[in-house]
Amino acid sequence: MLVNLRDMVDKAAKNNYAVAGFNVYGYEDATAVIKAAEEMDAPVILMANKDAVEHMPVEILANIFCPLAEEADVPVCVKLDHAKDYFLAVRAIKSGFTSVMYDGSQLLLKENIKNTQEIVKLAHSVGVAVEAEIGSVGYNDSTIEAEEIYTDPEEAKIFAEKTNVDALAVAVGTLHRMKKQGAEIQYDRLVEIEKLVDTPLVIHGSSGVTDEDLSKLATTQVGKVNIGTALRMAFGNTLKAEVEENPEEFDRIKWFKKPMEAVTEATKEKLRILGF
């Protein structure tokens, strides 16, 4: 069933689990994620990130993800991730996404608040949930220019109160695109944020978080964790092996079967760790 983000993360933040938001690129990985969620009886979020919407128009992604979500036996939210453009968020909302993330994390606090307020006003008027980011989660990728800024708890409080976002992404030690689980979570910072902010929190870059820390984060006010790299590695590495083992094959659909199975298994493992 296609659902709104708000209820999912509210429940998770108040109980001992976290909802996983998985970055997916199309039909193959989206269906693999939903299959895993149904087998685990877990809510899940299909997210379209910057790379996905540059490869395929957000309207087409919505036409793939939303019907899959509607037919699923578990709650599925369809979400635009890291939108830095107001009009991209508008397109996603008009296309049927049930949540959008506005990313003003590289802006000054005042400008981030102002832009986020505009997105929230529009989205909430049509029942769409909004996530935003305060502080900035950096990238384990030298080709991407983005300053890593740890979240200041007082700024998080101001931001949450002024914007009324449904979920708040915070920077407490993770990085996007980490291939190994080496993130060092700043739990002291997270605790201080939790003291001042009632909004469900979000951890980006969770492919780089150890299994132990993911389980621990699921017991905090964190209602959502973002996972992308782990699934892309599962799909990509399996696909490479399939191509190498079947050099005469040219029908990509035949190559996709095992990579999709690998994504389903990787998703199930993350869901288990997060409390399902």
Secondary structure per residue as TSV (DSSP state, phi and psi in degrees):
chain	resnum	aa	ss	phi	psi
A	1	M	-	360.0	139.5
A	2	L	B	-83.2	123.8
A	3	V	-	-132.5	169.3
A	4	N	-	-82.0	150.5
A	5	L	H	-67.0	-34.0
A	6	R	H	-56.1	-52.4
A	7	D	H	-64.0	-37.5
A	8	M	H	-60.4	-50.1
A	9	V	H	-77.6	-30.0
A	10	D	H	-60.8	-47.5
A	11	K	H	-65.0	-42.7
A	12	A	H	-64.5	-41.6
A	13	A	H	-64.8	-26.1
A	14	K	H	-95.8	-3.1
A	15	N	T	-130.2	176.5
A	16	N	T	-89.2	55.6
A	17	Y	-	-156.2	167.3
A	18	A	-	-132.6	144.7
A	19	V	E	-84.6	138.4
A	20	A	E	-95.1	131.1
A	21	G	E	-103.3	117.3
A	22	F	E	-106.6	125.2
A	23	N	E	-72.1	121.7
A	24	V	-	-127.9	152.4
A	25	Y	-	-106.9	-14.6
A	26	G	S	-179.7	-159.8
A	27	Y	H	-60.6	-44.1
A	28	E	H	-61.0	-53.5
A	29	D	H	-77.4	-28.7
A	30	A	H	-64.3	-45.6
A	31	T	H	-67.5	-34.0
A	32	A	H	-65.4	-39.2
A	33	V	H	-67.2	-45.4
A	34	I	H	-63.9	-38.5
A	35	K	H	-58.6	-45.0
A	36	A	H	-62.9	-43.4
A	37	A	H	-62.4	-40.6
A	38	E	H	-66.6	-39.9
A	39	E	H	-66.9	-29.9
A	40	M	H	-95.7	-4.3
A	41	D	T	53.3	52.1
A	42	A	-	-125.0	142.2
A	43	P	-	-69.3	154.7
A	44	V	E	-151.8	159.1
A	45	I	E	-122.9	125.4
A	46	L	E	-93.5	122.2
A	47	M	E	-118.7	136.7
A	48	A	E	-105.0	115.8
A	49	N	-	-94.7	-173.2
A	50	K	H	-58.2	-45.2
A	51	D	H	-62.4	-39.8
A	52	A	H	-64.4	-45.7
A	53	V	H	-77.0	-17.9
A	54	E	H	-78.0	-28.5
A	55	H	H	-81.9	-36.7
A	56	M	S	-140.2	131.6
A	57	P	-	-53.3	142.7
A	58	V	H	-59.6	-30.4
A	59	E	H	-65.4	-38.2
A	60	I	H	-70.0	-41.5
A	61	L	H	-59.3	-41.9
A	62	A	H	-61.1	-39.0
A	63	N	H	-69.6	-18.7
A	64	I	H	-88.6	-50.9
A	65	F	H	-73.8	-42.5
A	66	C	H	-63.7	-46.1
A	67	P	H	-61.8	-37.9
A	68	L	H	-61.9	-41.5
A	69	A	H	-65.6	-42.7
A	70	E	H	-62.0	-34.0
A	71	E	H	-87.2	-9.9
A	72	A	-	-69.3	152.4
A	73	D	S	-86.7	-1.8
A	74	V	S	-125.8	161.8
A	75	P	-	-65.0	129.9
A	76	V	E	-131.6	125.0
A	77	C	E	-99.1	141.1
A	78	V	E	-112.4	120.9
A	79	K	E	-131.8	138.5
A	80	L	E	-89.4	126.9
A	81	D	E	-104.8	139.2
A	82	H	E	55.2	45.7
A	83	A	E	-77.7	126.8
A	84	K	-	-105.3	-0.4
A	85	D	-	-120.5	126.2
A	86	Y	H	-56.8	-42.3
A	87	F	H	-73.1	-27.2
A	88	L	H	-66.6	-40.9
A	89	A	H	-61.9	-41.1
A	90	V	H	-61.0	-44.6
A	91	R	H	-61.3	-41.5
A	92	A	H	-63.7	-43.4
A	93	I	H	-63.4	-45.2
A	94	K	H	-64.5	-26.9
A	95	S	H	-83.5	-13.7
A	96	G	T	118.5	-0.7
A	97	F	-	-60.0	139.0
A	98	T	S	-96.2	-0.4
A	99	S	E	-156.1	146.6
A	100	V	E	-132.9	148.6
A	101	M	E	-111.4	124.9
A	102	Y	E	-96.1	127.8
A	103	D	-	-111.3	96.4
A	104	G	-	-109.6	28.3
A	105	S	T	-65.9	-20.4
A	106	Q	T	-93.4	1.6
A	107	L	S	-94.0	165.5
A	108	L	-	-65.5	151.7
A	109	L	H	-51.8	-46.4
A	110	K	H	-60.4	-43.4
A	111	E	H	-71.4	-37.4
A	112	N	H	-61.8	-43.5
A	113	I	H	-62.1	-48.3
A	114	K	H	-59.5	-48.2
A	115	N	H	-66.1	-39.5
A	116	T	H	-65.7	-39.1
A	117	Q	H	-58.7	-38.8
A	118	E	H	-66.0	-41.6
A	119	I	H	-65.4	-44.9
A	120	V	H	-61.2	-43.4
A	121	K	H	-58.2	-46.7
A	122	L	H	-67.2	-51.4
A	123	A	H	-62.6	-47.2
A	124	H	H	-64.4	-27.3
A	125	S	H	-66.9	-20.4
A	126	V	T	-120.3	18.8
A	127	G	T	76.8	21.7
A	128	V	-	-101.8	136.1
A	129	A	E	-85.5	154.0
A	130	V	E	-127.0	133.1
A	131	E	E	-111.0	145.9
A	132	A	E	-141.2	175.3
A	133	E	E	-128.4	136.0
A	134	I	E	-124.8	134.4
A	135	G	S	81.2	-172.4
A	136	S	B	-150.2	121.1
A	137	V	-	-77.7	122.9
A	138	G	E	-80.1	-170.7
A	139	Y	E	-125.4	137.7
A	140	N	S	-86.4	53.1
A	141	D	-	-154.9	110.7
A	142	S	T	-67.8	-14.4
A	143	T	T	-81.3	-10.7
A	144	I	S	-106.2	122.3
A	145	E	-	-90.9	103.3
A	146	A	-	-153.6	119.5
A	147	E	-	-72.0	134.3
A	148	E	-	-84.4	122.0
A	149	I	B	-130.9	113.4
A	150	Y	-	-65.5	143.1
A	151	T	-	-69.5	128.7
A	152	D	-	-86.5	122.6
A	153	P	H	-56.5	-40.1
A	154	E	H	-66.1	-39.2
A	155	E	H	-66.9	-36.4
A	156	A	H	-61.7	-40.5
A	157	K	H	-63.0	-48.5
A	158	I	H	-61.2	-45.8
A	159	F	H	-62.3	-48.1
A	160	A	H	-62.1	-41.7
A	161	E	H	-68.7	-38.3
A	162	K	H	-81.7	-25.6
A	163	T	H	-101.1	-25.7
A	164	N	-	59.0	38.5
A	165	V	-	-68.6	158.7
A	166	D	S	-87.9	-22.2
A	167	A	E	-151.2	143.6
A	168	L	E	-125.4	114.7
A	169	A	E	-79.7	134.1
A	170	V	E	-126.8	153.3
A	171	A	-	-104.4	108.4
A	172	V	S	-132.3	28.3
A	173	G	S	125.8	-6.0
A	174	T	-	-93.1	165.2
A	175	L	E	-134.8	146.3
A	176	H	E	-69.3	151.0
A	177	R	T	64.9	32.2
A	178	M	-	-80.2	126.4
A	179	K	S	-86.8	-18.6
A	180	K	S	-121.9	153.5
A	181	Q	S	-84.5	80.0
A	182	G	-	-123.2	11.0
A	183	A	-	-68.4	141.7
A	184	E	-	-110.1	103.6
A	185	I	-	-72.7	131.5
A	186	Q	-	-89.7	84.0
A	187	Y	H	-65.4	-32.9
A	188	D	H	-60.5	-42.2
A	189	R	H	-66.1	-41.6
A	190	L	H	-62.2	-42.0
A	191	V	H	-61.6	-42.2
A	192	E	H	-65.3	-37.4
A	193	I	H	-64.8	-43.8
A	194	E	H	-61.6	-31.5
A	195	K	H	-67.1	-27.5
A	196	L	H	-108.3	-16.8
A	197	V	-	-123.0	128.9
A	198	D	-	-90.7	-17.8
A	199	T	S	-65.7	139.0
A	200	P	-	-56.1	137.5
A	201	L	E	-97.8	157.3
A	202	V	E	-129.9	137.6
A	203	I	E	-111.3	116.3
A	204	H	S	-89.2	162.2
A	205	G	-	70.1	33.4
A	206	S	G	-79.2	-5.9
A	207	S	G	-62.9	-25.9
A	208	G	G	-89.9	4.9
A	209	V	S	-94.4	136.2
A	210	T	-	-64.9	157.8
A	211	D	H	-57.6	-41.3
A	212	E	H	-62.4	-43.9
A	213	D	H	-70.4	-35.7
A	214	L	H	-60.6	-43.4
A	215	S	H	-62.4	-40.0
A	216	K	H	-68.1	-43.4
A	217	L	H	-61.3	-32.3
A	218	A	T	-65.4	-17.9
A	219	T	T	-95.2	0.9
A	220	T	T	-98.7	-162.1
A	221	Q	T	-79.7	1.6
A	222	V	E	-70.2	119.5
A	223	G	E	-101.9	-12.6
A	224	K	E	-150.9	139.4
A	225	V	E	-125.6	143.3
A	226	N	E	-99.8	131.8
A	227	I	E	-133.9	123.2
A	228	G	-	-132.8	-55.5
A	229	T	H	-56.5	-42.1
A	230	A	H	-59.0	-39.4
A	231	L	H	-74.8	-38.5
A	232	R	H	-64.8	-36.0
A	233	M	H	-67.8	-40.5
A	234	A	H	-61.9	-44.8
A	235	F	H	-70.3	-50.8
A	236	G	H	-64.5	-44.4
A	237	N	H	-66.5	-38.1
A	238	T	H	-69.6	-38.4
A	239	L	H	-63.8	-42.4
A	240	K	H	-59.7	-41.7
A	241	A	H	-64.6	-39.7
A	242	E	H	-63.4	-42.2
A	243	V	H	-65.3	-42.3
A	244	E	H	-66.9	-35.4
A	245	E	H	-81.2	-17.1
A	246	N	-	-131.1	66.3
A	247	P	T	-65.4	-20.4
A	248	E	T	-88.4	-11.4
A	249	E	-	-75.3	140.9
A	250	F	-	-128.7	-4.6
A	251	D	-	-89.4	106.1
A	252	R	H	-64.1	-25.8
A	253	I	H	-59.7	-37.5
A	254	K	H	-68.9	-31.4
A	255	W	H	-70.4	-24.3
A	256	F	H	-81.4	-18.8
A	257	K	H	-57.4	-54.7
A	258	K	H	-68.4	-40.6
A	259	P	H	-57.2	-38.1
A	260	M	H	-66.0	-39.8
A	261	E	H	-63.8	-37.5
A	262	A	H	-65.6	-38.2
A	263	V	H	-66.2	-41.5
A	264	T	H	-59.8	-45.1
A	265	E	H	-67.4	-40.0
A	266	A	H	-64.9	-38.5
A	267	T	H	-65.2	-45.7
A	268	K	H	-59.9	-39.9
A	269	E	H	-63.6	-43.1
A	270	K	H	-64.9	-39.8
A	271	L	H	-64.7	-38.5
A	272	R	H	-60.9	-45.2
A	273	I	H	-63.8	-33.0
A	274	L	T	-85.1	3.6
A	275	G	T	113.7	13.1
A	276	F	-	-108.1	360.0
